[in-house]
């Protein structure tokens, strides 16, 4: 970690981190809103804003340090050859511990909808005794497809926790949770896009006090262009942490919902987002042709035959929630019982693309609220069918 550490800053009570890579065009606005929030809602505390960067070549550092703020700022960075959001978060958490932070917050660097109130809504609950605060906000139904179709339904279905945005990007932490997170195994994929899931799952598995806070709308740069690499890193992290903590879900449990704080009754329409449906479908069909033998090996005969007809005969993708549930549960079971773990993750990607394409078809004529209900129903179905996976361990 490369440090740009003003010597006068030795300690801070409230620390806000902004992880980044090539965000020179947006980080100034985010920094300004964070500064306003700290000044308004934590005026009696010692505060600092930290940009944890990946040595961005677009002058993110200059844009951050050049933003006029009352709150002091620190810029830290990975070495030039090191990338990954997880590396940024790990460096940031170490710095927060060094500064003896009591309330620690992170927000994405590409946000366009952040307001000073976000800092209050994230930080105040930590002050009142919570350990981990997740975001709760209105998003386009096609934004966050890895959340909607992998992370959210699996956490809901297997762990019984209705946390709507487990990898949302905006979180707050108590010091005890930060210490716990730094003791975990930060794998290569966790040091990239798998990091957010490490935070949420360890808060759940560690039985920390969790809540969600309503931030209204999230408007940011869409994640769709990064879906390829992001899928591998997030799916592997999800499967790895879930299978390594089987004792937490190989039992009867009921669904609970972390309380939603500051909840709004009505949200504005979510961010508009364009999706290249044809491109996703073509990728799904092509990658299935590369990995069908792997899928045939690791999925059940009935599941594979249904996919084979869909991909090779009809070429019409229609992966509904019931089939998607079986696919993910069978893939988790196979992942847990083989050493070829990344082979399974790679073979799963065309089916994830296929589920995304199918969801777009299902919801094209629906309102955002109706589409959101479809996502919730899918998660509920994962819970209803959880014994399909549990039975494979008996």
C-alpha positions as semicolon CSV with decimal commas, in nm:
position;residue;x (nm);y (nm);z (nm)
1;X;0,000;0,000;0,000
2;X;0,130;0,342;-0,097
3;X;0,048;0,612;0,158
4;X;-0,016;0,982;0,124
5;X;-0,072;1,041;0,493
6;X;-0,081;1,396;0,638
7;X;0,116;1,366;0,962
8;X;-0,136;1,576;1,156
9;X;-0,407;1,309;1,116
10;X;-0,334;1,053;1,386
11;X;-0,684;0,956;1,492
12;X;-1,039;0,975;1,361
13;X;-1,377;0,873;1,500
14;X;-1,577;0,864;1,176
15;X;-1,398;0,746;0,864
16;X;-1,551;0,737;0,516
17;X;-1,376;0,537;0,247
18;X;-1,419;0,576;-0,128
19;X;-1,265;0,282;-0,318
20;X;-1,187;0,370;-0,678
21;X;-1,030;0,291;-1,010
22;X;-1,046;0,550;-1,288
23;X;-1,322;0,759;-1,131
24;X;-1,177;1,108;-1,187
25;X;-1,502;1,227;-1,344
26;X;-1,724;1,138;-1,047
27;X;-1,513;1,118;-0,730
28;X;-1,514;1,494;-0,674
29;X;-1,893;1,504;-0,645
30;X;-1,898;1,202;-0,413
31;X;-1,624;1,353;-0,194
32;X;-1,813;1,681;-0,167
33;X;-2,134;1,510;-0,058
34;X;-1,945;1,301;0,199
35;X;-1,782;1,616;0,336
36;X;-2,118;1,792;0,367
37;X;-2,265;1,488;0,542
38;X;-1,981;1,465;0,793
39;X;-1,995;1,838;0,865
40;X;-2,372;1,837;0,916
41;X;-2,427;1,513;1,104
42;X;-2,095;1,435;1,274
43;X;-1,970;1,785;1,350
44;X;-1,856;1,693;1,701
45;X;-1,642;1,401;1,584
46;X;-1,294;1,381;1,438
47;X;-1,357;1,283;1,077
48;X;-1,154;1,191;0,772
49;X;-1,228;1,093;0,411
50;X;-1,001;0,830;0,255
51;X;-0,974;0,751;-0,114
52;X;-0,850;0,392;-0,147
53;X;-0,740;0,380;-0,508
54;X;-0,581;0,141;-0,759
55;X;-0,322;0,393;-0,877
56;X;-0,570;0,518;-1,138
57;X;-0,403;0,650;-1,452
58;X;-0,687;0,899;-1,512
59;X;-0,582;1,129;-1,224
60;X;-0,844;1,012;-0,975
61;X;-0,592;1,106;-0,704
62;X;-0,572;1,464;-0,830
63;X;-0,951;1,495;-0,858
64;X;-0,997;1,364;-0,503
65;X;-0,727;1,571;-0,333
66;X;-0,824;1,876;-0,538
67;X;-1,183;1,874;-0,415
68;X;-1,230;2,150;-0,159
69;X;-1,350;2,008;0,172
70;X;-1,352;2,103;0,536
71;X;-1,297;1,741;0,635
72;X;-0,932;1,634;0,600
73;X;-0,857;1,382;0,326
74;X;-0,611;1,096;0,282
75;X;-0,522;0,924;-0,044
76;X;-0,387;0,568;-0,034
77;X;-0,321;0,335;-0,324
78;X;-0,220;-0,012;-0,425
79;X;0,107;-0,039;-0,619
80;X;0,069;0,037;-0,994
81;X;0,039;-0,329;-1,096
82;X;-0,224;-0,422;-0,835
83;X;-0,595;-0,387;-0,913
84;X;-0,920;-0,488;-0,745
85;X;-1,185;-0,334;-0,522
86;X;-1,108;-0,589;-0,253
87;X;-0,747;-0,475;-0,237
88;X;-0,873;-0,121;-0,190
89;X;-1,110;-0,222;0,087
90;X;-0,846;-0,427;0,266
91;X;-0,605;-0,131;0,259
92;X;-0,880;0,102;0,372
93;X;-0,980;-0,119;0,665
94;X;-0,617;-0,141;0,781
95;X;-0,593;0,237;0,768
96;X;-0,921;0,271;0,959
97;X;-0,784;0,048;1,235
98;X;-0,462;0,248;1,247
99;X;-0,669;0,563;1,293
100;X;-0,876;0,387;1,562
101;X;-1,203;0,456;1,376
102;X;-1,528;0,389;1,561
103;X;-1,772;0,440;1,273
104;X;-1,648;0,324;0,933
105;X;-1,840;0,387;0,610
106;X;-1,773;0,305;0,246
107;X;-1,944;0,450;-0,061
108;X;-1,881;0,388;-0,429
109;X;-1,685;0,647;-0,626
110;X;-1,921;0,652;-0,926
111;X;-2,237;0,759;-0,742
112;X;-2,454;1,030;-0,894
113;X;-2,737;1,011;-0,641
114;X;-2,546;1,033;-0,312
115;X;-2,655;1,311;-0,075
116;X;-2,517;1,427;0,263
117;X;-2,805;1,237;0,425
118;X;-2,652;0,907;0,310
119;X;-2,369;0,960;0,559
120;X;-2,619;1,009;0,841
121;X;-2,828;0,709;0,737
122;X;-2,522;0,484;0,718
123;X;-2,331;0,614;1,019
124;X;-2,594;0,688;1,284
125;X;-2,705;0,323;1,324
126;X;-2,346;0,222;1,404
127;X;-2,344;0,494;1,667
128;X;-2,660;0,336;1,813
129;X;-2,515;-0,014;1,842
130;X;-2,544;-0,186;1,503
131;X;-2,235;-0,357;1,360
132;X;-2,321;-0,367;0,990
133;X;-2,548;-0,151;0,776
134;X;-2,647;-0,257;0,427
135;X;-2,800;-0,029;0,166
136;X;-3,166;-0,054;0,072
137;X;-3,255;0,137;-0,241
138;X;-3,449;0,147;-0,563
139;X;-3,255;0,016;-0,862
140;X;-3,335;-0,059;-1,221
141;X;-3,451;-0,421;-1,241
142;X;-3,168;-0,499;-1,486
143;X;-2,899;-0,329;-1,277
144;X;-2,735;-0,565;-1,031
145;X;-2,828;-0,887;-1,209
146;X;-2,570;-1,085;-1,010
147;X;-2,738;-0,958;-0,694
148;X;-3,088;-1,033;-0,822
149;X;-3,024;-1,383;-0,956
150;X;-2,738;-1,521;-0,744
151;X;-2,651;-1,342;-0,420
152;X;-2,994;-1,230;-0,304
153;X;-3,182;-1,557;-0,367
154;X;-2,904;-1,774;-0,219
155;X;-2,872;-1,564;0,097
156;X;-3,250;-1,557;0,129
157;X;-3,299;-1,923;0,044
158;X;-3,015;-2,088;0,235
159;X;-2,941;-1,845;0,517
160;X;-3,293;-1,713;0,566
161;X;-3,179;-1,351;0,560
162;X;-3,381;-1,109;0,349
163;X;-3,098;-0,862;0,275
164;X;-3,199;-0,706;-0,056
165;X;-2,864;-0,550;-0,157
166;X;-2,589;-0,779;-0,018
167;X;-2,330;-0,642;-0,262
168;X;-2,468;-0,292;-0,304
169;X;-2,144;-0,100;-0,244
170;X;-2,253;0,136;0,036
171;X;-2,199;-0,006;0,385
172;X;-2,118;0,096;0,742
173;X;-1,925;-0,101;1,004
174;X;-1,850;-0,108;1,374
175;X;-1,488;-0,142;1,481
176;X;-1,545;-0,496;1,609
177;X;-1,670;-0,604;1,265
178;X;-1,371;-0,441;1,091
179;X;-1,136;-0,636;1,316
180;X;-1,324;-0,956;1,234
181;X;-1,313;-0,892;0,858
182;X;-0,939;-0,833;0,857
183;X;-0,889;-1,179;1,007
184;X;-1,063;-1,351;0,713
185;X;-0,895;-1,515;0,416
186;X;-0,893;-1,252;0,141
187;X;-0,859;-1,474;-0,166
188;X;-0,769;-1,350;-0,512
189;X;-1,136;-1,319;-0,613
190;X;-1,227;-1,150;-0,285
191;X;-0,954;-0,896;-0,351
192;X;-1,144;-0,809;-0,667
193;X;-1,524;-0,796;-0,703
194;X;-1,590;-1,064;-0,443
195;X;-1,515;-0,824;-0,158
196;X;-1,866;-0,691;-0,094
197;X;-1,997;-1,043;-0,048
198;X;-1,720;-1,120;0,204
199;X;-1,845;-0,828;0,412
200;X;-2,210;-0,931;0,410
201;X;-2,166;-1,304;0,458
202;X;-1,917;-1,263;0,742
203;X;-2,153;-1,022;0,916
204;X;-2,427;-1,286;0,886
205;X;-2,214;-1,588;0,978
206;X;-2,054;-1,397;1,267
207;X;-2,396;-1,314;1,412
208;X;-2,329;-0,941;1,410
209;X;-2,612;-0,693;1,460
210;X;-2,733;-0,602;1,110
211;X;-2,976;-0,349;0,965
212;X;-3,058;-0,198;0,626
213;X;-3,092;0,175;0,560
214;X;-3,309;0,325;0,288
215;X;-3,101;0,544;0,057
216;X;-3,384;0,587;-0,197
217;X;-3,246;0,563;-0,551
218;X;-2,904;0,442;-0,660
219;X;-2,784;0,616;-0,974
220;X;-2,434;0,527;-1,089
221;X;-2,235;0,390;-1,378
222;X;-2,406;0,065;-1,483
223;X;-2,222;-0,256;-1,397
224;X;-2,336;-0,442;-1,711
225;X;-2,005;-0,394;-1,902
226;X;-1,819;-0,568;-1,616
227;X;-2,050;-0,870;-1,588
228;X;-1,800;-1,119;-1,731
229;X;-1,514;-1,088;-1,483
230;X;-1,748;-0,980;-1,205
231;X;-1,951;-1,299;-1,237
232;X;-1,649;-1,527;-1,188
233;X;-1,526;-1,339;-0,883
234;X;-1,861;-1,294;-0,710
235;X;-1,996;-1,643;-0,786
236;X;-1,677;-1,811;-0,666
237;X;-1,676;-1,602;-0,347
238;X;-2,042;-1,680;-0,288
239;X;-2,005;-2,055;-0,338
240;X;-1,681;-2,069;-0,140
241;X;-1,815;-1,891;0,168
242;X;-2,151;-2,070;0,159
243;X;-1,998;-2,419;0,133
244;X;-1,737;-2,346;0,399
245;X;-2,011;-2,243;0,640
246;X;-2,251;-2,533;0,585
247;X;-2,326;-2,562;0,954
248;X;-2,504;-2,226;0,931
249;X;-2,766;-2,348;0,682
250;X;-2,781;-2,728;0,708
251;X;-3,062;-2,691;0,959
252;X;-3,419;-2,570;0,980
253;X;-3,447;-2,194;0,985
254;X;-3,699;-1,920;0,920
255;X;-3,660;-1,611;0,705
256;X;-3,584;-1,291;0,893
257;X;-3,542;-0,944;0,754
258;X;-3,286;-0,704;0,897
259;X;-3,480;-0,391;0,995
260;X;-3,501;-0,120;0,730
261;X;-3,418;0,216;0,886
262;X;-3,529;0,555;0,752
263;X;-3,765;0,380;0,511
264;X;-3,946;0,584;0,248
265;X;-4,299;0,495;0,143
266;X;-4,250;0,604;-0,216
267;X;-3,939;0,602;-0,436
268;X;-3,883;0,789;-0,758
269;X;-3,854;0,590;-1,079
270;X;-3,523;0,401;-1,091
271;X;-3,230;0,486;-1,315
272;X;-3,283;0,411;-1,683
273;X;-3,059;0,138;-1,816
274;X;-3,013;-0,015;-2,159
275;X;-2,937;-0,386;-2,190
276;X;-2,800;-0,558;-2,499
277;X;-3,042;-0,849;-2,493
278;X;-2,918;-1,003;-2,819
279;X;-2,555;-0,990;-2,708
280;X;-2,634;-1,164;-2,379
281;X;-2,833;-1,432;-2,561
282;X;-2,552;-1,492;-2,811
283;X;-2,297;-1,518;-2,530
284;X;-2,519;-1,761;-2,345
285;X;-2,567;-1,987;-2,649
286;X;-2,200;-1,977;-2,746
287;X;-2,061;-2,044;-2,398
288;X;-2,305;-2,329;-2,343
289;X;-2,157;-2,495;-2,651
290;X;-1,815;-2,471;-2,483
291;X;-1,916;-2,604;-2,143
292;X;-2,204;-2,843;-2,206
293;X;-1,990;-3,147;-2,124
294;X;-1,899;-2,997;-1,786
295;X;-2,263;-2,918;-1,718
296;X;-2,365;-3,270;-1,818
297;X;-2,111;-3,407;-1,571
298;X;-2,208;-3,197;-1,271
299;X;-2,581;-3,129;-1,311
300;X;-2,855;-3,387;-1,264
301;X;-2,966;-3,576;-1,577
302;X;-3,312;-3,416;-1,574
303;X;-3,175;-3,062;-1,535
304;X;-2,917;-3,110;-1,807
305;X;-3,166;-3,261;-2,054
306;X;-3,396;-2,961;-2,011
307;X;-3,104;-2,727;-2,082
308;X;-2,986;-2,935;-2,378
309;X;-3,327;-2,910;-2,544
310;X;-3,336;-2,539;-2,477
311;X;-2,986;-2,457;-2,603
312;X;-2,927;-2,711;-2,879
313;X;-3,273;-2,784;-3,017
314;X;-3,504;-2,487;-2,962
315;X;-3,240;-2,215;-2,913
316;X;-3,505;-2,027;-2,716
317;X;-3,383;-1,942;-2,366
318;X;-3,646;-1,978;-2,097
319;X;-3,478;-2,047;-1,763
320;X;-3,759;-1,993;-1,516
321;X;-3,712;-1,959;-1,138
322;X;-3,784;-2,328;-1,069
323;X;-3,516;-2,443;-1,313
324;X;-3,275;-2,172;-1,200
325;X;-3,313;-2,284;-0,838
326;X;-3,224;-2,642;-0,930
327;X;-2,926;-2,524;-1,138
328;X;-2,774;-2,315;-0,858
329;X;-2,836;-2,571;-0,586
330;X;-2,688;-2,852;-0,796
331;X;-2,391;-2,631;-0,885
332;X;-2,326;-2,550;-0,518
333;X;-2,336;-2,917;-0,429
334;X;-2,095;-3,002;-0,712
335;X;-1,866;-2,710;-0,619
336;X;-1,850;-2,835;-0,260
337;X;-1,762;-3,192;-0,356
338;X;-1,500;-3,142;-0,628
339;X;-1,159;-2,982;-0,663
340;X;-1,255;-2,842;-1,006
341;X;-1,430;-2,546;-0,849
342;X;-1,353;-2,278;-1,109
343;X;-1,449;-2,520;-1,387
344;X;-1,800;-2,528;-1,239
345;X;-1,810;-2,149;-1,205
346;X;-1,704;-2,102;-1,568
347;X;-1,963;-2,352;-1,689
348;X;-2,231;-2,174;-1,488
349;X;-2,182;-1,837;-1,657
350;X;-2,375;-1,915;-1,979
351;X;-2,667;-2,027;-1,762
352;X;-2,648;-1,705;-1,561
353;X;-2,661;-1,514;-1,890
354;X;-2,953;-1,735;-1,988
355;X;-3,140;-1,660;-1,665
356;X;-3,079;-1,287;-1,718
357;X;-3,214;-1,307;-2,074
358;X;-3,516;-1,503;-1,951
359;X;-3,586;-1,246;-1,679
360;X;-3,573;-0,963;-1,933
361;X;-3,834;-1,145;-2,142
362;X;-4,051;-1,206;-1,835
363;X;-4,051;-0,843;-1,724
364;X;-4,025;-0,636;-2,040
365;X;-4,386;-0,517;-2,017
366;X;-4,395;-0,491;-1,636
367;X;-4,358;-0,187;-1,414
368;X;-4,044;-0,160;-1,196
369;X;-4,255;-0,254;-0,893
370;X;-4,390;-0,564;-1,068
371;X;-4,040;-0,663;-1,176
372;X;-3,915;-0,620;-0,820
373;X;-4,191;-0,850;-0,701
374;X;-4,068;-1,113;-0,950
375;X;-3,719;-1,090;-0,797
376;X;-3,863;-1,130;-0,448
377;X;-4,076;-1,427;-0,555
378;X;-3,768;-1,595;-0,698
379;X;-3,588;-1,554;-0,364
380;X;-3,892;-1,694;-0,184
381;X;-3,887;-1,993;-0,418
382;X;-3,521;-2,057;-0,329
383;X;-3,625;-2,075;0,037
384;X;-3,924;-2,296;-0,040
385;X;-3,699;-2,543;-0,227
386;X;-3,395;-2,526;0,005
387;X;-3,443;-2,891;0,102
388;X;-3,354;-2,982;-0,256
389;X;-2,994;-2,891;-0,166
390;X;-3,008;-2,998;0,199
391;X;-3,119;-3,348;0,101
392;X;-2,793;-3,397;-0,091
393;X;-2,601;-3,378;0,239
394;X;-2,805;-3,639;0,426
